[in-house]
Structure formats: structure tokens, C-alpha cells
Amino acid sequence: MAETITVEHYKAELAREMRETGRGGLSQLVFDKARDLGWQAARYPTFRATHTTSGYPDLTLVRKGRLIFVELKREKAKVTPEQQKWLDDLRAVPFVEVYVWRPSDLLAGRIDEVLAG
């Protein structure tokens, strides 16, 4: 028989996982959640010797006429100036949604709310 857990226990375990895995764990959770909800999801590689553009958002999501760019951060990490430039320029594009998500956004249900819409 499957064990039943409370919402509080689930959130505590998720918070622990986020602390242990950092942004990478959040990235995988959001990526998987988006794909499960029917989003086309792409992760942009971090800066490499191939001269990819620094600051580009971590995730690009597309579904049913919606285009979302997401920068994922650890709970207290700050957006870099390069990231902020990308986010500001993308926010200026009509109908594009731009978010900076942290583990607390997942725990509070804000990410689920955006992806379910």
C-alpha cells in the first residue's frame, strides 16, 4: 500500500531537495513538469567555449500560442547584469512571458499556476 504524506511533508522534502541540488534540481523539476503539461521545453546551455551568449534565460517554453522565458535562480542568488539585459529586452516583446523562478516559487505553487494556464 502506498504511503500517504501531507502537503507540509511534501513541501519540506521538496525544500530539502532544492537546498541539496540547487538550481540544477529546480531546472530538472520545472523542465519535467512543463513537458508533462504539454509544453515544448528547451534548456539553453550555460556559457561554453563555443561562445554562446551569456545571460540568455535557462528555459524556453512554448505551448498553444504562449512563449515563456525562465531564468532559474537559487533562493538568494541575484540576476547578473547580462541576465537582466536579456530579461528586460524579452519583457519588451508583446505577448512574451518572462519569469525569474526560485525554489520558493515552486513550493508556493506559482510555477504550477503559470504552467497550468
MODELLER restraints for C-alpha pairs under 7 A, 6 or more apart:
rsr = mdl.restraints
at = mdl.atoms
rsr.add(forms.Gaussian(group=physical.xy_distance, feature=features.Distance(at['CA:11:A'], at['CA:107:A']), mean=6.11, stdev=0.5))
rsr.add(forms.Gaussian(group=physical.xy_distance, feature=features.Distance(at['CA:18:A'], at['CA:25:A']), mean=6.17, stdev=0.5))
rsr.add(forms.Gaussian(group=physical.xy_distance, feature=features.Distance(at['CA:18:A'], at['CA:26:A']), mean=6.51, stdev=0.5))
rsr.add(forms.Gaussian(group=physical.xy_distance, feature=features.Distance(at['CA:18:A'], at['CA:103:A']), mean=6.36, stdev=0.5))
rsr.add(forms.Gaussian(group=physical.xy_distance, feature=features.Distance(at['CA:22:A'], at['CA:74:A']), mean=5.97, stdev=0.5))
rsr.add(forms.Gaussian(group=physical.xy_distance, feature=features.Distance(at['CA:23:A'], at['CA:72:A']), mean=6.45, stdev=0.5))
rsr.add(forms.Gaussian(group=physical.xy_distance, feature=features.Distance(at['CA:23:A'], at['CA:73:A']), mean=5.80, stdev=0.5))
rsr.add(forms.Gaussian(group=physical.xy_distance, feature=features.Distance(at['CA:23:A'], at['CA:74:A']), mean=5.32, stdev=0.5))
rsr.add(forms.Gaussian(group=physical.xy_distance, feature=features.Distance(at['CA:26:A'], at['CA:103:A']), mean=6.55, stdev=0.5))
rsr.add(forms.Gaussian(group=physical.xy_distance, feature=features.Distance(at['CA:27:A'], at['CA:72:A']), mean=6.83, stdev=0.5))
rsr.add(forms.Gaussian(group=physical.xy_distance, feature=features.Distance(at['CA:31:A'], at['CA:41:A']), mean=6.58, stdev=0.5))
rsr.add(forms.Gaussian(group=physical.xy_distance, feature=features.Distance(at['CA:34:A'], at['CA:41:A']), mean=6.86, stdev=0.5))
rsr.add(forms.Gaussian(group=physical.xy_distance, feature=features.Distance(at['CA:34:A'], at['CA:115:A']), mean=6.42, stdev=0.5))
rsr.add(forms.Gaussian(group=physical.xy_distance, feature=features.Distance(at['CA:35:A'], at['CA:41:A']), mean=6.43, stdev=0.5))
rsr.add(forms.Gaussian(group=physical.xy_distance, feature=features.Distance(at['CA:38:A'], at['CA:63:A']), mean=6.96, stdev=0.5))
rsr.add(forms.Gaussian(group=physical.xy_distance, feature=features.Distance(at['CA:39:A'], at['CA:61:A']), mean=6.09, stdev=0.5))
rsr.add(forms.Gaussian(group=physical.xy_distance, feature=features.Distance(at['CA:39:A'], at['CA:62:A']), mean=5.61, stdev=0.5))
rsr.add(forms.Gaussian(group=physical.xy_distance, feature=features.Distance(at['CA:39:A'], at['CA:63:A']), mean=4.98, stdev=0.5))
rsr.add(forms.Gaussian(group=physical.xy_distance, feature=features.Distance(at['CA:40:A'], at['CA:61:A']), mean=5.59, stdev=0.5))
rsr.add(forms.Gaussian(group=physical.xy_distance, feature=features.Distance(at['CA:40:A'], at['CA:62:A']), mean=5.10, stdev=0.5))
rsr.add(forms.Gaussian(group=physical.xy_distance, feature=features.Distance(at['CA:40:A'], at['CA:63:A']), mean=6.27, stdev=0.5))
rsr.add(forms.Gaussian(group=physical.xy_distance, feature=features.Distance(at['CA:41:A'], at['CA:59:A']), mean=6.92, stdev=0.5))
rsr.add(forms.Gaussian(group=physical.xy_distance, feature=features.Distance(at['CA:41:A'], at['CA:60:A']), mean=5.81, stdev=0.5))
rsr.add(forms.Gaussian(group=physical.xy_distance, feature=features.Distance(at['CA:41:A'], at['CA:61:A']), mean=4.64, stdev=0.5))
rsr.add(forms.Gaussian(group=physical.xy_distance, feature=features.Distance(at['CA:41:A'], at['CA:62:A']), mean=6.66, stdev=0.5))
rsr.add(forms.Gaussian(group=physical.xy_distance, feature=features.Distance(at['CA:42:A'], at['CA:59:A']), mean=5.71, stdev=0.5))
rsr.add(forms.Gaussian(group=physical.xy_distance, feature=features.Distance(at['CA:42:A'], at['CA:60:A']), mean=5.22, stdev=0.5))
rsr.add(forms.Gaussian(group=physical.xy_distance, feature=features.Distance(at['CA:42:A'], at['CA:61:A']), mean=6.57, stdev=0.5))
rsr.add(forms.Gaussian(group=physical.xy_distance, feature=features.Distance(at['CA:43:A'], at['CA:58:A']), mean=5.64, stdev=0.5))
rsr.add(forms.Gaussian(group=physical.xy_distance, feature=features.Distance(at['CA:43:A'], at['CA:59:A']), mean=4.71, stdev=0.5))
rsr.add(forms.Gaussian(group=physical.xy_distance, feature=features.Distance(at['CA:43:A'], at['CA:60:A']), mean=6.50, stdev=0.5))
rsr.add(forms.Gaussian(group=physical.xy_distance, feature=features.Distance(at['CA:44:A'], at['CA:58:A']), mean=5.37, stdev=0.5))
rsr.add(forms.Gaussian(group=physical.xy_distance, feature=features.Distance(at['CA:44:A'], at['CA:59:A']), mean=6.25, stdev=0.5))
rsr.add(forms.Gaussian(group=physical.xy_distance, feature=features.Distance(at['CA:47:A'], at['CA:53:A']), mean=6.66, stdev=0.5))
rsr.add(forms.Gaussian(group=physical.xy_distance, feature=features.Distance(at['CA:47:A'], at['CA:54:A']), mean=5.65, stdev=0.5))
rsr.add(forms.Gaussian(group=physical.xy_distance, feature=features.Distance(at['CA:54:A'], at['CA:82:A']), mean=6.52, stdev=0.5))
rsr.add(forms.Gaussian(group=physical.xy_distance, feature=features.Distance(at['CA:55:A'], at['CA:82:A']), mean=4.63, stdev=0.5))
rsr.add(forms.Gaussian(group=physical.xy_distance, feature=features.Distance(at['CA:55:A'], at['CA:83:A']), mean=3.87, stdev=0.5))
rsr.add(forms.Gaussian(group=physical.xy_distance, feature=features.Distance(at['CA:55:A'], at['CA:86:A']), mean=6.40, stdev=0.5))
rsr.add(forms.Gaussian(group=physical.xy_distance, feature=features.Distance(at['CA:56:A'], at['CA:83:A']), mean=6.15, stdev=0.5))
rsr.add(forms.Gaussian(group=physical.xy_distance, feature=features.Distance(at['CA:56:A'], at['CA:86:A']), mean=6.07, stdev=0.5))
rsr.add(forms.Gaussian(group=physical.xy_distance, feature=features.Distance(at['CA:57:A'], at['CA:69:A']), mean=6.12, stdev=0.5))
rsr.add(forms.Gaussian(group=physical.xy_distance, feature=features.Distance(at['CA:57:A'], at['CA:70:A']), mean=5.54, stdev=0.5))
rsr.add(forms.Gaussian(group=physical.xy_distance, feature=features.Distance(at['CA:57:A'], at['CA:71:A']), mean=4.70, stdev=0.5))
rsr.add(forms.Gaussian(group=physical.xy_distance, feature=features.Distance(at['CA:57:A'], at['CA:83:A']), mean=6.94, stdev=0.5))
rsr.add(forms.Gaussian(group=physical.xy_distance, feature=features.Distance(at['CA:58:A'], at['CA:70:A']), mean=5.88, stdev=0.5))
rsr.add(forms.Gaussian(group=physical.xy_distance, feature=features.Distance(at['CA:58:A'], at['CA:71:A']), mean=5.06, stdev=0.5))
rsr.add(forms.Gaussian(group=physical.xy_distance, feature=features.Distance(at['CA:58:A'], at['CA:72:A']), mean=6.34, stdev=0.5))
rsr.add(forms.Gaussian(group=physical.xy_distance, feature=features.Distance(at['CA:59:A'], at['CA:69:A']), mean=5.76, stdev=0.5))
rsr.add(forms.Gaussian(group=physical.xy_distance, feature=features.Distance(at['CA:59:A'], at['CA:70:A']), mean=5.01, stdev=0.5))
rsr.add(forms.Gaussian(group=physical.xy_distance, feature=features.Distance(at['CA:59:A'], at['CA:71:A']), mean=6.67, stdev=0.5))
rsr.add(forms.Gaussian(group=physical.xy_distance, feature=features.Distance(at['CA:60:A'], at['CA:68:A']), mean=5.82, stdev=0.5))
rsr.add(forms.Gaussian(group=physical.xy_distance, feature=features.Distance(at['CA:60:A'], at['CA:69:A']), mean=4.73, stdev=0.5))
rsr.add(forms.Gaussian(group=physical.xy_distance, feature=features.Distance(at['CA:60:A'], at['CA:70:A']), mean=6.47, stdev=0.5))
rsr.add(forms.Gaussian(group=physical.xy_distance, feature=features.Distance(at['CA:61:A'], at['CA:67:A']), mean=5.82, stdev=0.5))
rsr.add(forms.Gaussian(group=physical.xy_distance, feature=features.Distance(at['CA:61:A'], at['CA:68:A']), mean=4.99, stdev=0.5))
rsr.add(forms.Gaussian(group=physical.xy_distance, feature=features.Distance(at['CA:61:A'], at['CA:69:A']), mean=6.40, stdev=0.5))
rsr.add(forms.Gaussian(group=physical.xy_distance, feature=features.Distance(at['CA:62:A'], at['CA:68:A']), mean=6.40, stdev=0.5))
rsr.add(forms.Gaussian(group=physical.xy_distance, feature=features.Distance(at['CA:67:A'], at['CA:96:A']), mean=5.42, stdev=0.5))
rsr.add(forms.Gaussian(group=physical.xy_distance, feature=features.Distance(at['CA:67:A'], at['CA:97:A']), mean=6.23, stdev=0.5))
rsr.add(forms.Gaussian(group=physical.xy_distance, feature=features.Distance(at['CA:68:A'], at['CA:96:A']), mean=6.08, stdev=0.5))
rsr.add(forms.Gaussian(group=physical.xy_distance, feature=features.Distance(at['CA:68:A'], at['CA:97:A']), mean=4.66, stdev=0.5))
rsr.add(forms.Gaussian(group=physical.xy_distance, feature=features.Distance(at['CA:68:A'], at['CA:98:A']), mean=5.72, stdev=0.5))
rsr.add(forms.Gaussian(group=physical.xy_distance, feature=features.Distance(at['CA:69:A'], at['CA:97:A']), mean=6.34, stdev=0.5))
rsr.add(forms.Gaussian(group=physical.xy_distance, feature=features.Distance(at['CA:69:A'], at['CA:98:A']), mean=4.88, stdev=0.5))
rsr.add(forms.Gaussian(group=physical.xy_distance, feature=features.Distance(at['CA:69:A'], at['CA:99:A']), mean=6.42, stdev=0.5))
rsr.add(forms.Gaussian(group=physical.xy_distance, feature=features.Distance(at['CA:70:A'], at['CA:98:A']), mean=5.91, stdev=0.5))
rsr.add(forms.Gaussian(group=physical.xy_distance, feature=features.Distance(at['CA:70:A'], at['CA:99:A']), mean=4.89, stdev=0.5))
rsr.add(forms.Gaussian(group=physical.xy_distance, feature=features.Distance(at['CA:70:A'], at['CA:100:A']), mean=5.72, stdev=0.5))
rsr.add(forms.Gaussian(group=physical.xy_distance, feature=features.Distance(at['CA:70:A'], at['CA:101:A']), mean=6.92, stdev=0.5))
rsr.add(forms.Gaussian(group=physical.xy_distance, feature=features.Distance(at['CA:71:A'], at['CA:99:A']), mean=6.30, stdev=0.5))
rsr.add(forms.Gaussian(group=physical.xy_distance, feature=features.Distance(at['CA:71:A'], at['CA:100:A']), mean=4.69, stdev=0.5))
rsr.add(forms.Gaussian(group=physical.xy_distance, feature=features.Distance(at['CA:71:A'], at['CA:101:A']), mean=6.29, stdev=0.5))
rsr.add(forms.Gaussian(group=physical.xy_distance, feature=features.Distance(at['CA:72:A'], at['CA:100:A']), mean=5.77, stdev=0.5))
rsr.add(forms.Gaussian(group=physical.xy_distance, feature=features.Distance(at['CA:72:A'], at['CA:101:A']), mean=5.01, stdev=0.5))
rsr.add(forms.Gaussian(group=physical.xy_distance, feature=features.Distance(at['CA:72:A'], at['CA:102:A']), mean=5.99, stdev=0.5))
rsr.add(forms.Gaussian(group=physical.xy_distance, feature=features.Distance(at['CA:73:A'], at['CA:101:A']), mean=6.27, stdev=0.5))
rsr.add(forms.Gaussian(group=physical.xy_distance, feature=features.Distance(at['CA:73:A'], at['CA:102:A']), mean=5.20, stdev=0.5))
rsr.add(forms.Gaussian(group=physical.xy_distance, feature=features.Distance(at['CA:74:A'], at['CA:102:A']), mean=5.75, stdev=0.5))
rsr.add(forms.Gaussian(group=physical.xy_distance, feature=features.Distance(at['CA:74:A'], at['CA:103:A']), mean=6.85, stdev=0.5))
rsr.add(forms.Gaussian(group=physical.xy_distance, feature=features.Distance(at['CA:75:A'], at['CA:102:A']), mean=5.33, stdev=0.5))
rsr.add(forms.Gaussian(group=physical.xy_distance, feature=features.Distance(at['CA:75:A'], at['CA:103:A']), mean=6.11, stdev=0.5))
rsr.add(forms.Gaussian(group=physical.xy_distance, feature=features.Distance(at['CA:75:A'], at['CA:104:A']), mean=6.97, stdev=0.5))
rsr.add(forms.Gaussian(group=physical.xy_distance, feature=features.Distance(at['CA:87:A'], at['CA:98:A']), mean=6.70, stdev=0.5))
rsr.add(forms.Gaussian(group=physical.xy_distance, feature=features.Distance(at['CA:90:A'], at['CA:96:A']), mean=6.95, stdev=0.5))
rsr.add(forms.Gaussian(group=physical.xy_distance, feature=features.Distance(at['CA:90:A'], at['CA:98:A']), mean=6.98, stdev=0.5))
rsr.add(forms.Gaussian(group=physical.xy_distance, feature=features.Distance(at['CA:91:A'], at['CA:97:A']), mean=6.83, stdev=0.5))
rsr.add(forms.Gaussian(group=physical.xy_distance, feature=features.Distance(at['CA:91:A'], at['CA:98:A']), mean=6.10, stdev=0.5))
rsr.add(forms.Gaussian(group=physical.xy_distance, feature=features.Distance(at['CA:105:A'], at['CA:111:A']), mean=5.97, stdev=0.5))
